[in-house]
Amino acid sequence: MRYTHGDIPRGFRIPFGAWPIPTVGAFLCVLLLINASMETGIRIGVCMGIGQIIYFSYGFWHSKTRLRKRGESINSTSEFLSTTEVIDMNEICANSELNLNNENTT
């Protein structure tokens, strides 16, 4: 809604603004991790690592910039390929004409 209807007034705001609540939440999470056992910390680290891999992989494969650049490179490659195909076809035709001329002379 923020993007499609940006001019509509919002009825609910986060108490104490946008900085204190997330900061306190992050601080409490760090306290929980400090007081957790080593085994739990390792499990959390592995889960966070897997989550980061999934997050950044998804972002990479669904990036609009990457897809646009990929489309441009495919278009330029197809133009290049079509040019080389024309050159190859011309060479094939020329070689077949030479072969026909050689067969007719012998």
PEPE-V843353 format. One record per residue. N is the residue number from 1. RES is the residue in one small letter. OMEGA is omega in degrees with one decimal (NA if undefined). Layout:
N_RES_OMEGA / N_RES_OMEGA
//
This chain:
1_m_-178.7 / 2_r_-178.4 / 3_y_-175.8 / 4_t_-178.9 / 5_h_-175.8 / 6_g_-176.3 / 7_d_-179.9 / 8_i_178.5 / 9_p_-180.0 / 10_r_-178.0 / 11_g_-176.6 / 12_f_175.4 / 13_r_177.7 / 14_i_177.2 / 15_p_178.6 / 16_f_174.8 / 17_g_-173.7 / 18_a_-176.3 / 19_w_-172.5 / 20_p_-176.4 / 21_i_177.5 / 22_p_179.4 / 23_t_178.0 / 24_v_178.1 / 25_g_177.7 / 26_a_178.2 / 27_f_178.9 / 28_l_176.4 / 29_c_177.9 / 30_v_177.1 / 31_l_177.4 / 32_l_179.9 / 33_l_179.8 / 34_i_-177.3 / 35_n_178.6 / 36_a_178.0 / 37_s_-179.3 / 38_m_179.6 / 39_e_178.5 / 40_t_177.7 / 41_g_178.3 / 42_i_178.7 / 43_r_178.9 / 44_i_178.4 / 45_g_178.5 / 46_v_179.1 / 47_c_178.3 / 48_m_177.5 / 49_g_177.7 / 50_i_178.5 / 51_g_178.7 / 52_q_177.9 / 53_i_178.9 / 54_i_-177.5 / 55_y_-176.7 / 56_f_175.6 / 57_s_178.2 / 58_y_179.1 / 59_g_179.8 / 60_f_-174.7 / 61_w_-179.0 / 62_h_-179.8 / 63_s_179.0 / 64_k_178.6 / 65_t_179.8 / 66_r_-179.5 / 67_l_178.4 / 68_r_179.2 / 69_k_178.6 / 70_r_177.5 / 71_g_178.8 / 72_e_-178.8 / 73_s_177.6 / 74_i_178.8 / 75_n_-179.4 / 76_s_178.0 / 77_t_-179.8 / 78_s_175.6 / 79_e_178.3 / 80_f_-179.3 / 81_l_-179.8 / 82_s_177.7 / 83_t_-179.9 / 84_t_177.2 / 85_e_178.0 / 86_v_179.0 / 87_i_179.5 / 88_d_179.3 / 89_m_177.5 / 90_n_178.5 / 91_e_179.3 / 92_i_179.2 / 93_c_-179.5 / 94_a_179.5 / 95_n_179.7 / 96_s_176.9 / 97_e_177.4 / 98_l_179.8 / 99_n_177.9 / 100_l_178.4 / 101_n_179.6 / 102_n_179.8 / 103_e_-179.0 / 104_n_-177.5 / 105_t_-178.0 / 106_t_NA
//
